[in-house]
Amino acid sequence: MIPLTELKQFADQQPAFRVLKPWWDVFTEYICVAMLMIGVFGCTLQVTQDKIICLPGPVSTHSLIPINCSEFMLQVKPSESSTQELNGVKTNLDLQQYSFINQICYEKALHWYVKYFPYLVLVHTLTFMICGSFWFKFPGTSSKIEHFVSILAKCFDSPWTTRALSEVSGEKAGQRDQSGNLPAGFSSGSGAESGGPSEEQAGSGEPPLVADKGSESTLDKQEGEQAKALFEKVKKFRLHVEDSDILYFMYIGQTIVRVIKFILIILYHALLVLNIHVVVPCTVNIEDVTGYRHFCCNHTKAHLFFKLAICYICFVCGYGCTCLYTLYWLFYRPLKEYSFEYVRQESGISDIPDVRNDFAFMLHLTDQYDALYSKRFAVFLSEVSENKLMQLNLDREWSTEKLRQRLQRNLAHRLELHLLMVPALPAATFHLTEIQALKLELSADLELPPATTQLIHLQELSLLNCPVRLHQAALDFLKENLKVLQVRFDSLQEFPLWVPSMENVEELSLTGSLTQEGAKCFILDSLCELHHLKTLYLKSNVAKIPPCLADLSSHLQKLSIHNDGTKFMASNILKKLLQLRVLELVQCELERIPHTVSSLVNLEELNLKENHLRSIEEILCLQHCQKLTCLKLWYNHIIYIPEHIKKLSSLECLYLNNNQIEDIPPQLFLCNKLRHLDLSHNRIRSIPPEIGVLQNLHHFSVSHNSIESLPNELFFCKKLKALKVAHNDLIALSPRIAGLPLLARLELKGNHLEVLPPEVGQCTSLKLGGLIVEESLFQTLPSDIRETMEGD
């Protein structure tokens, strides 16, 4: 016989699963236990005791006519004795004969329902148990249930839940103290506002949702990390479960199966229970063996089985009524949607989202167990709560001293704080009032709070792939104080919509792809609102100058367009930018110098780096730019320098490096104001002696060419501070180098020099760090000169 403990596994689930068992599932489990006891008790009696006891019945002249054992028993009195002589074979096997008759009559005369009643009860009960817990065992649903129960328990016990709700309670209490009224959306009967449990909570014995403020405790680092992990688990679980409804339909399916089985059991048990009789007639053709054909048998357990059957039917009726109520609950309420409206009103956390499908269904079941579970679980669905936790962890990690150590000067010599991939801004950031530049990179959904107004020296803000929202107080503050704004974005969603409102910004840098025409128009047209803009950097893929820049013509002084290889057309809009002083058109696929540049009478610097310039004959048009002092035509494909470059008499800096120039025209040196001349990385073979005219030359570079000798006239440039002739074909260095007293950097590496002239030592400004030569060549200098240079 199977012990009752072995059957316990059919009803046992993990203890934590009880949160998903409403009262009706608990009630049906107890009913199943009672029915299981009936089945086990009946099976035990069936196995351990005699099943039936048979005695010979009255002798009938018609052997085929069935006997009536009840009438026979009434006719026979206890005092009477039968004198009828027995016929048949007499043996000494009386006990075996009766046992044989009992077995034969049990199989033939007893109704099948009576014989198998306890086993039917046992099988039906086990089926009920399996149906009631099938969704806890089925692989497609059990994993989701285990995950949900695990997260639910951790959320319920998490210290962050108590803290978050306590903070909300404190905020509402503060609002109530300040205004004397409750915040909108809260009723006066709420326990959270009144400082104690509501009448409903007091009557039901349910603990208040919001903990007492005095019990609030500070989270340590480990608790904060655990709460952070819980938020991530809840997010992933919601994405995994909310799109499916297998749990909902599995629960409905197993309930329907139980109802159908209940109906079948009631029908056939009600019809067959009347077949349980105490006395059963039995007629078997064994007269040659026993001497009798008819027997009257007594079913010893019939009376007990009848009562057990009645009890079992009553239990099944109770079980079935409970299942019918379960079906009513399943179809009457919208269980695939769960609203946290009550929790939002009671807790004050207004951004708790409603959920659906299996997620909603499990929360409905949890409410039947204890509604407090879903209330505390809701805290981990709130982004506001997550942001508060994130801020708490961040403030613990980033102290004021740690942030101060990260301060450093940027290229504009401003004191800058660079924060990379931070989930939020540490509160200590706003304690560093000395910050002049704030750089935020690769962070999502940041917000500048009202505390931004404490950064009284803030003038520069850099947002590199970091969309930022502004509180109204921060927006007003930045409108008045922000001077430099840098924005790098990959899509329109990362572009801050508040950029056009920064009316006092003087320098704006925009880096990002503008492939969508709508996004391009929106971003570029918004620039016309910046009435104090002086410098504009556009690193994108614009095909022409935005028309809106014409509105900035009165104050725009620098325009830099880095087009990343996109063909650019200089339109007539450029002519209107009369106040422009610096123009940079980099990687714009230009093949010639734009004629429209000649209209920029205030232009001081022109940079056409990394284009496709081959001929620069249009350089003549630049003579109208009488203030042009710096011309950068580097990294192009220029073959020659036109003679009329001499017209650019105001030039001070000329960059023609990284081209394909072979000759230097003497007319170039008629630009006698040149201070910086860079002709490196070309194909130049010689330097004209007219270079000696450049008496203001400070920097001269012809590295990476094919120059074999330097003209003596070069050393007439007494103000020369840097001479770079590395990687050429020089075989000797003139002693006239002694005539350059201001020379501080001399690059000779990569030539064919064998010795250095001792006159190098007369260049008093030249130190060892400024002399770039091979070590062996340096050793050719006299020892005293080497010691002097090394000592310096």
Order of alpha helices (4+ residues) and beta strands (2+ residues): alpha-beta-alpha-alpha-alpha-alpha-alpha-alpha-alpha-alpha-alpha-beta-alpha-beta-alpha-beta-alpha-beta-alpha-alpha-alpha-alpha-beta-beta-beta-beta-beta-beta-alpha-beta-beta-alpha-beta-beta-beta-beta-beta-beta-beta-beta-beta-beta-beta-alpha-alpha
